[in-house]
Amino acid sequence: MAIRAGVVVTGTEVLTGRVADRNGPWLAEKLRELGVDIGHVVVVGDRPDDLESALDFLAGTGVALVITSGGLGPTADDLTEQIVGDWQGRPSAVDPALEQRIGTIVERLMARRGWRADPEATAAGVRKQALVPAGATVLEPVGTAPGLVVPPADGRTGPTVLVLPGPPAELQGMWAAAVATEPVQRALAGRAELRQETLRLWGTLESQLAATLRDHDAELGGLEITTCLRDGELEIVTRYAPPEQAAYERLTAAVEADFGDTLFSRGPTLDDLVADAFADRGLTVATAESCTGGLLAARLTERPGSSAWVLGGVTAYANSAKEELLDVPAEVLAAHGAVSPEVAAALAEGARARFGADVGVGITGIAGPDGGTADKPVGTVHLCVAGPDGRQAKSLRLPGSRSAVRARSVVMAMHLLRVLLLGGPPA
């Protein structure tokens, strides 16, 4: 049986959606890399009873390790350390040496940022963060909060609890040290490799894939197959143990046989494919966006190192901006309107010329909720990608909200870039 773990993400701000959970998915992937299957990710608010209930629930599922994130700060609502210690039968006490180390960190932080605070309040916060359950292993702070590894008290059974801070940078920075501790290694003893592979289809419906999976169900035993349709891309993620490699190869063969014309990736994301294509071919790109307001440029430049191939972008909302900044001919705007294939092409060529780029992208449309007409309803979007290998163009009628139209337009632009640079399934 595979070793399993559970995650408890704490914080009312996460529970209510004010802050998106980044720790649960990150921990799930890191656990998989260790050969540990994740059973549950539970999100709870800053309420002691709810955290205790989450710990009880995960223990009842038979997990070997529970990881908590958050609740290690100096304020009254940060109670994770105390609750976990009590739950494991290990009462907490201040560790004087740890208190001194945290105090030094806090003093340096305040001096660097020019902060002033009441010394007594600061000392109380530091003392709170230096509470350690008896017998727990301390993980040195990456920020101001230490982490903890808290095994069950002697004579008790149940999972070891790894207590990590909530800020993702601190949690991630502490991960290697946490995994290397003896209690975590002991909890995860006997783990085995857990493989994960991804196939990506463009334009295939889940119902079509479901039929293929049903037809081959008897050949795919031992595979955990999940699918997700998002913005037109159907992602097939498969997890399996090494002995099931042959079954996974049968799955790949079935997908290739039925959907070879829409299978665009056997692993890398769309963004990976586009970025690597620009880097490998030594090409550059510039963007000219109207309805998407710079979202494509933001997506292209989100990757480290993108300055090597992204030269720049223009958000040209008004017709005057299209004319003056991107040299879109006034007669083209007058004859076809700002939302037209002709203007999308002119924007793409204008971006190429303005920045001296190898590839230009033009996007123009009506994102809504107003501004549509009978001929050009809300959701009408025209895109063009122009480069040394020719052009790729697309006209769309997209449903949904303003944000949905804009987001889907950017996805389509990325696929047009993929096709222009790499070929493969059409966008």
C-alpha positions as CSV (number, residue, x, y, z in Angstrom):
1,M,0.0,0.0,0.0
2,A,1.3,3.5,-0.9
3,I,2.4,5.8,1.9
4,R,-0.2,8.6,2.2
5,A,-0.1,12.1,3.7
6,G,-2.7,14.8,4.4
7,V,-2.4,18.6,4.4
8,V,-4.2,21.1,6.6
9,V,-4.1,24.7,5.3
10,T,-5.0,27.1,8.1
11,G,-6.2,30.7,7.9
12,T,-9.6,32.3,7.6
13,E,-8.3,34.5,4.8
14,V,-7.7,31.3,2.8
15,L,-11.0,29.7,3.8
16,T,-13.0,32.7,2.7
17,G,-11.1,33.1,-0.6
18,R,-9.4,36.4,0.2
19,V,-6.1,34.6,-0.3
20,A,-5.7,31.8,-2.7
21,D,-4.1,28.6,-1.4
22,R,-0.7,28.1,-3.0
23,N,0.6,25.7,-0.4
24,G,-1.7,22.7,-0.8
25,P,-0.9,22.2,-4.5
26,W,2.8,22.8,-4.0
27,L,3.0,20.3,-1.2
28,A,0.9,17.7,-3.1
29,E,3.5,17.8,-6.0
30,K,6.5,17.7,-3.6
31,L,5.0,14.7,-1.8
32,R,4.4,12.9,-5.1
33,E,8.1,13.4,-6.0
34,L,8.9,11.7,-2.7
35,G,6.7,8.7,-3.6
36,V,4.0,9.8,-1.2
37,D,0.3,9.9,-2.2
38,I,-1.8,12.8,-0.9
39,G,-5.1,11.8,0.6
40,H,-6.7,15.1,1.4
41,V,-6.1,18.8,1.5
42,V,-8.3,20.4,4.2
43,V,-8.7,24.2,4.6
44,V,-9.8,25.5,8.0
45,G,-10.2,28.9,9.5
46,D,-8.4,30.3,12.6
47,R,-10.5,28.3,15.0
48,P,-8.9,25.8,17.3
49,D,-11.8,23.3,17.2
50,D,-11.8,23.2,13.4
51,L,-8.0,22.5,13.3
52,E,-8.4,19.7,15.9
53,S,-11.3,18.3,13.9
54,A,-9.1,18.3,10.7
55,L,-6.3,16.5,12.5
56,D,-8.8,13.9,13.9
57,F,-10.2,13.4,10.4
58,L,-6.8,12.9,8.7
59,A,-5.6,10.6,11.4
60,G,-8.7,8.5,10.8
61,T,-7.8,8.1,7.2
62,G,-4.6,6.3,8.1
63,V,-2.1,8.9,6.8
64,A,1.5,8.6,8.0
65,L,2.2,12.3,7.8
66,V,0.1,15.4,8.3
67,I,1.5,18.8,7.1
68,T,0.0,22.0,8.4
69,S,0.6,25.4,6.9
70,G,0.0,28.7,8.6
71,G,-0.8,29.8,12.1
72,L,2.7,30.3,13.4
73,G,2.8,34.1,13.7
74,P,3.0,36.2,16.8
75,T,-0.7,37.2,17.0
76,A,-3.5,35.7,19.1
77,D,-5.1,33.8,16.2
78,D,-1.9,32.0,15.4
79,L,-2.4,28.8,17.4
80,T,-1.2,25.9,15.2
81,E,1.9,25.1,17.3
82,Q,-0.1,24.9,20.6
83,I,-3.0,22.9,19.1
84,V,-0.7,20.4,17.3
85,G,1.4,19.9,20.5
86,D,-1.7,19.3,22.7
87,W,-3.2,17.0,20.0
88,Q,0.0,14.9,20.0
89,G,0.2,14.8,23.8
90,R,3.2,17.1,23.9
91,P,2.7,20.2,26.0
92,S,4.6,23.3,24.8
93,A,7.2,25.5,26.6
94,V,9.4,28.4,25.5
95,D,12.8,27.4,24.1
96,P,15.1,30.1,25.4
97,A,17.8,29.6,22.7
98,L,15.1,29.7,20.0
99,E,13.6,32.8,21.5
100,Q,17.0,34.5,21.3
101,R,17.4,33.5,17.6
102,I,14.0,34.7,16.7
103,G,14.5,37.9,18.6
104,T,17.7,38.6,16.6
105,I,15.8,38.0,13.3
106,V,13.0,40.4,14.3
107,E,15.4,43.1,15.4
108,R,17.3,42.9,12.1
109,L,14.0,42.9,10.1
110,M,12.7,46.0,12.0
111,A,16.0,47.9,11.6
112,R,16.2,47.1,7.9
113,R,12.6,48.3,7.3
114,G,12.7,51.2,9.7
115,W,9.8,49.9,11.8
116,R,9.1,50.9,15.3
117,A,7.2,48.8,17.8
118,D,6.5,48.6,21.5
119,P,9.4,46.5,23.0
120,E,7.1,44.6,25.4
121,A,4.7,43.7,22.6
122,T,7.5,42.6,20.3
123,A,9.1,40.5,23.1
124,A,5.7,38.8,23.7
125,G,5.3,38.0,20.0
126,V,8.8,36.5,19.9
127,R,8.2,34.5,23.0
128,K,5.0,33.1,21.5
129,Q,6.8,32.0,18.3
130,A,9.5,30.3,20.5
131,L,7.0,27.9,22.0
132,V,8.0,24.3,21.2
133,P,6.1,21.1,22.0
134,A,8.1,18.7,24.2
135,G,10.2,16.4,22.1
136,A,9.5,18.2,18.8
137,T,12.2,18.9,16.2
138,V,12.7,22.6,15.5
139,L,13.2,23.8,11.9
140,E,15.1,27.0,11.7
141,P,13.1,30.1,10.6
142,V,13.2,31.2,7.0
143,G,11.2,34.3,8.0
144,T,10.5,34.8,11.7
145,A,8.5,31.6,12.4
146,P,10.2,28.3,13.0
147,G,8.8,25.1,11.7
148,L,8.2,22.0,13.8
149,V,8.2,18.2,13.4
150,V,5.9,16.8,16.1
151,P,5.6,13.0,16.4
152,P,3.0,11.4,18.7
153,A,4.0,11.3,22.3
154,D,5.5,8.0,23.6
155,G,2.8,5.4,23.9
156,R,0.6,7.0,21.3
157,T,-0.1,6.0,17.7
158,G,-0.9,8.2,14.7
159,P,0.7,10.4,12.2
160,T,3.7,12.6,12.6
161,V,2.7,16.3,12.1
162,L,5.0,18.6,10.2
163,V,4.1,22.2,11.1
164,L,5.2,24.7,8.5
165,P,4.6,28.5,8.1
166,G,2.0,29.9,5.8
167,P,3.9,32.3,3.5
168,P,4.8,30.2,0.5
169,A,8.4,31.4,0.3
170,E,9.0,30.4,3.9
171,L,7.3,27.1,3.6
172,Q,9.1,26.2,0.4
173,G,12.4,27.4,1.9
174,M,12.0,25.0,4.9
175,W,10.9,22.0,2.9
176,A,14.3,20.3,2.3
177,A,15.3,20.6,6.0
178,A,11.9,19.3,7.1
179,V,12.0,16.2,4.8
180,A,15.6,15.4,6.0
181,T,14.5,15.1,9.7
182,E,14.6,11.7,11.3
183,P,10.9,11.8,12.4
184,V,9.7,12.6,8.8
185,Q,12.0,10.0,7.3
186,R,10.7,7.4,9.8
187,A,7.0,8.3,9.0
188,L,7.6,7.9,5.3
189,A,9.7,4.7,5.5
190,G,8.7,2.3,2.8
191,R,7.6,4.8,0.2
192,A,8.0,3.9,-3.4
193,E,8.2,5.8,-6.7
194,L,4.9,7.4,-7.8
195,R,5.0,8.4,-11.4
196,Q,2.9,11.2,-12.9
197,E,2.5,11.9,-16.7
198,T,0.4,14.4,-18.5
199,L,-1.2,14.5,-22.0
200,R,-2.7,17.7,-23.4
201,L,-5.4,17.9,-26.0
202,W,-6.7,21.0,-27.7
203,G,-10.3,21.0,-28.8
204,T,-11.3,17.5,-27.6
205,L,-14.4,17.2,-25.4
206,E,-14.3,15.2,-22.2
207,S,-17.2,13.1,-23.4
208,Q,-15.1,11.9,-26.4
209,L,-12.2,11.0,-24.2
210,A,-14.5,9.3,-21.7
211,A,-15.7,7.0,-24.5
212,T,-12.1,6.0,-25.3
213,L,-11.3,5.3,-21.7
214,R,-14.4,3.1,-21.4
215,D,-13.4,1.1,-24.5
216,H,-10.0,0.4,-23.0
217,D,-10.9,0.2,-19.3
218,A,-9.8,-3.5,-19.0
219,E,-6.3,-2.6,-20.2
220,L,-5.7,0.3,-17.8
221,G,-5.9,-1.3,-14.4
222,G,-3.6,0.3,-11.8
223,L,-3.7,3.8,-13.4
224,E,-5.3,6.8,-11.6
225,I,-6.5,8.9,-14.5
226,T,-7.9,12.4,-14.0
227,T,-9.1,14.8,-16.6
228,C,-9.7,18.5,-16.6
229,L,-11.1,20.7,-19.3
230,R,-10.0,24.3,-19.0
231,D,-10.2,27.1,-21.6
232,G,-10.4,24.5,-24.4
233,E,-7.5,22.4,-23.3
234,L,-8.2,18.9,-22.0
235,E,-5.6,17.8,-19.6
236,I,-5.1,14.1,-18.8
237,V,-3.0,13.5,-15.7
238,T,-2.1,9.9,-14.9
239,R,-0.5,8.7,-11.6
240,Y,0.8,5.1,-11.3
241,A,3.4,2.9,-9.7
242,P,6.4,1.7,-11.9
243,P,4.9,-1.8,-12.4
244,E,2.0,-0.2,-14.3
245,Q,4.2,1.4,-16.9
246,A,2.9,-0.9,-19.6
247,A,-0.7,0.1,-18.8
248,Y,0.3,3.7,-19.1
249,E,1.8,3.0,-22.5
250,R,-1.4,1.4,-23.6
251,L,-3.3,4.5,-22.5
252,T,-0.9,6.7,-24.5
253,A,-1.4,4.6,-27.5
254,A,-5.2,4.7,-27.2
255,V,-5.2,8.5,-26.9
256,E,-2.8,8.9,-29.8
257,A,-4.9,6.6,-32.0
258,D,-8.2,8.4,-31.3
259,F,-7.0,12.0,-30.7
260,G,-3.6,12.3,-32.5
261,D,-5.0,15.3,-34.4
262,T,-5.6,17.2,-31.1
263,L,-2.7,15.9,-29.0
264,F,-0.3,18.8,-28.7
265,S,1.8,17.9,-25.7
266,R,3.1,14.8,-23.9
267,G,4.1,16.8,-20.8
268,P,5.2,20.4,-21.2
269,T,2.6,23.1,-20.7
270,L,1.5,25.4,-23.4
271,D,3.6,28.2,-21.9
272,D,6.6,25.8,-21.8
273,L,6.2,24.9,-25.5
274,V,6.0,28.5,-26.6
275,A,8.8,29.7,-24.5
276,D,11.1,26.9,-25.5
277,A,10.3,27.4,-29.2
278,F,11.3,31.0,-29.0
279,A,14.5,30.2,-27.2
280,D,15.4,27.3,-29.4
281,R,14.7,29.2,-32.7
282,G,16.3,32.4,-31.5
283,L,13.2,34.4,-32.4
284,T,11.6,37.4,-30.7
285,V,8.0,38.5,-30.2
286,A,6.1,41.7,-29.7
287,T,2.4,42.2,-28.9
288,A,-0.4,44.6,-29.8
289,E,-3.5,44.2,-27.7
290,S,-6.8,45.9,-27.5
291,C,-9.5,44.0,-25.7
292,T,-7.0,41.9,-23.7
293,G,-5.4,45.0,-22.3
294,G,-1.8,43.6,-22.0
295,L,-2.8,40.2,-20.6
296,L,-0.9,38.3,-23.3
297,A,2.3,40.4,-22.7
298,A,1.9,39.7,-19.0
299,R,1.6,35.9,-19.6
300,L,4.6,35.9,-21.9
301,T,6.8,37.8,-19.5
302,E,5.8,35.9,-16.4
303,R,8.6,33.3,-17.1
304,P,12.1,34.1,-15.8
305,G,14.4,34.8,-18.8
306,S,11.6,35.9,-21.1
307,S,13.5,39.2,-21.7
308,A,15.6,37.2,-24.2
309,W,12.7,36.8,-26.6
310,V,9.9,39.2,-25.5
311,L,10.7,42.7,-26.8
312,G,7.6,44.5,-25.7
313,G,4.0,45.2,-26.1
314,V,1.5,47.9,-26.8
315,T,-2.0,48.2,-25.3
316,A,-3.8,50.1,-28.0
317,Y,-7.4,50.6,-26.9
318,A,-8.4,53.7,-28.8
319,N,-8.3,53.9,-32.6
320,S,-6.0,56.8,-32.3
321,A,-3.5,54.6,-30.4
322,K,-3.8,51.9,-33.0
323,E,-3.0,54.4,-35.7
324,E,-0.3,56.4,-34.0
325,L,1.6,53.7,-32.1
326,L,1.2,50.7,-34.4
327,D,0.6,52.3,-37.8
328,V,-2.8,50.7,-38.4
329,P,-4.1,52.5,-41.5
330,A,-7.0,54.8,-40.9
331,E,-8.7,53.5,-44.0
332,V,-8.6,49.9,-42.7
333,L,-10.2,51.0,-39.5
334,A,-12.9,53.0,-41.4
335,A,-13.6,50.2,-43.8
336,H,-13.7,47.2,-41.5
337,G,-14.0,48.6,-37.9
338,A,-11.6,48.2,-35.0
339,V,-12.9,44.7,-34.3
340,S,-12.0,42.9,-37.5
341,P,-9.6,40.3,-39.0
342,E,-8.0,43.1,-41.0
343,V,-7.2,45.2,-37.9
344,A,-5.9,42.2,-36.0
345,A,-3.5,41.5,-38.9
346,A,-2.5,45.2,-39.0
347,L,-1.8,45.1,-35.3
348,A,0.4,42.1,-35.6
349,E,2.4,43.6,-38.4
350,G,2.5,46.9,-36.5
351,A,4.0,45.3,-33.4
352,R,6.6,43.5,-35.5
353,A,7.6,46.7,-37.2
354,R,7.5,49.0,-34.1
355,F,9.7,46.6,-32.0
356,G,11.8,45.0,-34.8
357,A,10.5,41.6,-33.7
358,D,10.4,38.4,-35.6
359,V,6.8,37.6,-34.5
360,G,4.0,40.0,-33.9
361,V,0.6,39.2,-32.2
362,G,-2.5,41.3,-32.7
363,I,-5.7,40.9,-30.7
364,T,-8.9,43.0,-31.0
365,G,-12.4,42.2,-29.8
366,I,-15.4,43.1,-27.7
367,A,-15.0,41.7,-24.2
368,G,-18.3,43.1,-23.0
369,P,-20.6,43.3,-21.1
370,D,-21.5,46.2,-23.4
371,G,-20.4,47.4,-26.9
372,G,-21.7,44.5,-29.0
373,T,-23.9,44.9,-32.1
374,A,-25.9,42.4,-34.2
375,D,-23.0,41.9,-36.6
376,K,-20.3,41.9,-33.8
377,P,-21.8,40.7,-30.6
378,V,-20.1,40.6,-27.3
379,G,-17.4,37.9,-27.3
380,T,-16.3,38.6,-30.9
381,V,-12.5,38.5,-31.0
382,H,-10.1,38.5,-33.9
383,L,-6.5,37.4,-33.5
384,C,-3.5,37.2,-35.8
385,V,0.1,36.0,-35.3
386,A,2.5,37.0,-38.0
387,G,6.1,35.8,-38.3
388,P,8.8,34.6,-40.7
389,D,6.9,31.4,-41.4
390,G,3.7,33.2,-42.4
391,R,0.5,33.9,-40.4
392,Q,-1.9,32.2,-38.1
393,A,-5.3,33.9,-37.7
394,K,-8.5,33.1,-35.8
395,S,-11.9,34.7,-35.4
396,L,-13.9,33.7,-32.3
397,R,-17.4,34.1,-30.7
398,L,-16.7,33.5,-27.1
399,P,-19.3,33.1,-24.4
400,G,-19.0,34.2,-20.8
401,S,-18.1,37.2,-18.7
402,R,-15.7,39.9,-19.7
403,S,-12.8,38.3,-17.8
404,A,-13.6,34.9,-19.4
405,V,-13.5,36.4,-22.9
406,R,-10.2,38.1,-22.2
407,A,-8.7,35.0,-20.6
408,R,-9.8,32.7,-23.4
409,S,-8.5,35.1,-26.0
410,V,-5.0,35.0,-24.5
411,V,-5.1,31.2,-24.5
412,M,-6.0,31.2,-28.2
413,A,-3.2,33.6,-28.9
414,M,-0.8,31.3,-27.2
415,H,-2.0,28.4,-29.3
416,L,-1.6,30.4,-32.4
417,L,2.0,31.1,-31.4
418,R,2.5,27.3,-30.8
419,V,1.2,26.4,-34.2
420,L,3.3,29.1,-35.9
421,L,6.5,28.1,-34.2
422,L,6.0,24.3,-33.8
423,G,3.2,23.1,-36.0
424,G,1.0,20.4,-34.6
425,P,-2.7,20.4,-34.0
426,P,-4.3,23.6,-35.3
427,A,-5.6,26.2,-33.0
